[in-house]
Amino acid sequence: MVRSTAWLLGALLGLICVLPLVLMTPRTAQCTSLKTLENKLIGRRRNMKHNLPINYTIRVHYEEVFKLSNISRLRARVEDLEDGDLQDVWLLVNQEVLKRILRVLPVRHPSYKYTTDLEDLFRKVQQVFPPQTDEREPPERIEEIYKRVKEIDSKGWRFVTPKSLLDNCYRTMHCLFKDCFSSEDREQDCECTSFPYCTSSLPLPLNSALSN
């Protein structure tokens, strides 16, 4: 009888430990990963400003300067645009941004490990992204962004501080994944209406693609 009771208690405790994992939905897993990324991005000021020379910039594609204003324009001007399309763009753009930052940082630089940790967190976020349906292709203008970000010999470049790029990542993340963050977490609504966050940052390729 004692053994049966002990076995039942052990089984119950095991169920209690496993149950949260079973009940964890893809959305919950995604939000958990994004919250971890958010906590890491809080250190961007020290690592991307204080640990680098004053006004230090790196060369990036125009499309990699992905701001709130770009989200608003895409929502307004691209037909059949889904939230998943913008989230995929956000993920791709910021993964490329981190690669560019790592290319200019020596391994012994004080911000190198911070940047590699961010890159690892982005991979974890990607693993819990909801899969896109095979029957649907992203809008043409979204596919154009994918191609331009991957272009080696692009004609459109900008020189931007690493901190500004991660600021963009932080703000747009809160807007594109509203379900994962409270209104208090978000610095700005995605319907960008105020300076300076709404200042256009893509004067050539992306803006021209959205002007038609």
C-alpha positions in Angstrom: 0.0 0.0 0.0 2.8 2.4 0.9 4.6 1.5 -2.3 1.4 2.2 -4.4 1.0 5.5 -2.7 4.6 6.5 -3.3 4.3 5.4 -6.9 1.2 7.5 -7.4 2.8 10.5 -5.8 5.8 10.1 -8.1 3.7 9.8 -11.1 1.7 12.9 -10.1 4.8 15.0 -9.6 6.2 13.8 -12.9 3.0 14.9 -14.6 3.1 18.3 -12.9 6.6 18.8 -14.3 5.8 17.7 -17.8 2.4 19.3 -18.1 3.7 22.9 -18.8 5.8 21.6 -21.7 2.8 19.7 -23.1 0.5 22.8 -22.8 3.1 25.1 -24.3 1.7 26.3 -27.6 3.8 27.4 -30.6 2.7 31.0 -29.7 3.8 30.6 -26.1 7.2 29.2 -27.2 7.7 32.1 -29.6 6.8 34.7 -27.0 9.2 33.1 -24.5 12.1 33.3 -27.1 11.2 36.9 -27.9 11.1 37.9 -24.3 14.6 36.4 -23.8 15.7 38.3 -26.9 14.2 41.5 -25.5 16.1 41.1 -22.2 19.3 40.7 -24.2 18.6 43.8 -26.4 18.4 46.0 -23.3 22.2 45.8 -23.2 22.6 47.2 -26.7 23.6 50.7 -25.5 26.6 49.6 -23.7 27.7 47.0 -26.2 26.9 48.9 -29.4 27.8 52.5 -28.3 30.1 52.6 -25.3 32.3 49.8 -26.5 32.7 51.3 -30.0 34.4 54.5 -31.2 32.2 57.6 -31.2 29.8 57.7 -34.2 31.2 54.4 -35.5 29.1 53.2 -38.5 28.9 50.0 -40.6 27.7 49.6 -44.2 24.3 47.9 -44.6 21.7 47.5 -47.3 18.9 50.1 -47.3 16.5 47.3 -46.6 18.4 46.5 -43.4 17.5 49.8 -41.9 14.1 48.4 -41.0 12.1 51.0 -39.0 8.5 51.5 -37.9 7.9 53.8 -40.9 8.7 50.9 -43.2 6.2 48.7 -41.5 3.5 51.3 -41.9 4.3 51.8 -45.6 4.3 48.1 -46.3 1.0 47.6 -44.5 -0.6 50.5 -46.5 0.7 49.7 -49.9 1.3 45.9 -50.3 -1.8 43.9 -51.1 -2.3 40.5 -49.4 0.3 41.3 -46.8 0.1 39.1 -43.7 1.7 39.6 -40.3 3.9 36.6 -41.0 5.4 38.3 -44.0 6.5 41.2 -42.0 7.8 39.0 -39.2 9.8 37.0 -41.7 11.3 40.2 -43.1 12.2 41.4 -39.5 13.9 38.1 -38.8 15.9 38.0 -42.0 16.9 41.7 -41.8 18.2 41.5 -38.2 20.0 38.2 -38.8 21.9 39.9 -41.7 22.5 43.0 -39.5 24.2 40.8 -36.8 26.4 39.1 -39.4 27.6 42.5 -40.6 28.4 43.6 -37.1 30.3 40.4 -36.4 32.4 40.9 -39.5 33.9 44.1 -38.2 34.4 43.0 -34.6 37.6 41.2 -33.6 37.0 38.0 -31.6 38.5 39.6 -28.5 36.4 42.8 -28.8 34.2 43.2 -25.6 31.0 43.2 -27.7 31.8 40.2 -29.7 30.3 37.6 -27.3 27.3 39.8 -26.8 26.7 39.9 -30.6 27.1 36.1 -31.0 24.7 35.6 -28.1 22.1 37.8 -30.0 22.7 35.7 -33.1 22.1 32.5 -31.2 18.9 33.9 -29.7 17.7 34.8 -33.2 18.2 31.2 -34.3 16.1 30.1 -31.4 13.4 32.5 -32.3 13.5 31.2 -35.9 13.1 27.6 -34.7 9.7 28.5 -33.1 8.4 30.7 -36.0 5.1 29.3 -37.3 5.6 27.7 -40.7 4.2 29.5 -43.7 1.7 27.5 -45.7 3.2 25.8 -48.8 0.2 26.9 -50.9 0.9 30.7 -50.4 3.8 32.7 -51.7 4.7 36.0 -50.1 3.8 39.2 -52.0 6.2 40.2 -54.8 7.5 43.2 -52.9 8.4 41.1 -49.9 10.3 38.7 -52.1 12.2 41.7 -53.5 13.3 42.7 -50.0 14.6 39.1 -49.5 16.6 39.3 -52.7 18.1 42.8 -52.0 19.2 41.9 -48.5 21.1 38.9 -50.0 22.7 40.9 -52.8 26.5 41.2 -52.5 27.0 43.9 -55.2 24.1 46.1 -54.2 24.0 49.6 -55.5 22.2 51.0 -52.4 24.1 51.2 -49.1 23.8 53.2 -45.9 26.3 53.8 -43.1 24.5 53.4 -39.8 25.6 53.0 -36.2 25.2 49.4 -34.8 23.2 50.8 -31.9 20.7 52.4 -34.3 20.3 49.1 -36.1 19.5 47.3 -32.8 17.2 50.1 -31.7 15.2 49.5 -34.9 15.2 45.8 -34.1 13.9 46.4 -30.6 11.1 48.8 -31.6 9.9 46.9 -34.6 9.9 43.6 -32.6 7.4 45.1 -30.1 5.2 46.2 -32.9 5.3 43.0 -35.0 4.7 40.7 -32.1 2.2 42.6 -30.1 0.6 39.5 -28.6 3.9 38.8 -26.8 4.4 42.2 -25.2 2.2 44.4 -23.1 1.3 48.0 -24.1 3.7 49.2 -21.4 6.6 47.3 -23.1 6.0 49.0 -26.4 7.7 52.3 -26.9 5.7 53.2 -30.0 2.6 52.0 -31.8 3.2 50.4 -35.2 1.0 53.0 -36.9 4.0 55.3 -36.9 2.9 59.0 -36.6 5.5 60.8 -34.5 9.1 62.0 -34.9 11.8 60.7 -34.8 10.8 57.1 -35.2 8.8 57.7 -38.3 11.5 59.4 -40.3 12.0 57.6 -43.6 15.2 55.6 -43.6 15.0 53.9 -47.0 15.1 56.6 -49.6 16.0 54.4 -52.6 15.2 50.7 -53.2 12.5 50.0 -50.7 10.8 53.4 -50.9 10.8 53.3 -54.7 9.3 49.9 -54.6 6.5 51.2 -52.4 5.8 54.3 -54.3 3.8 52.7 -57.1 
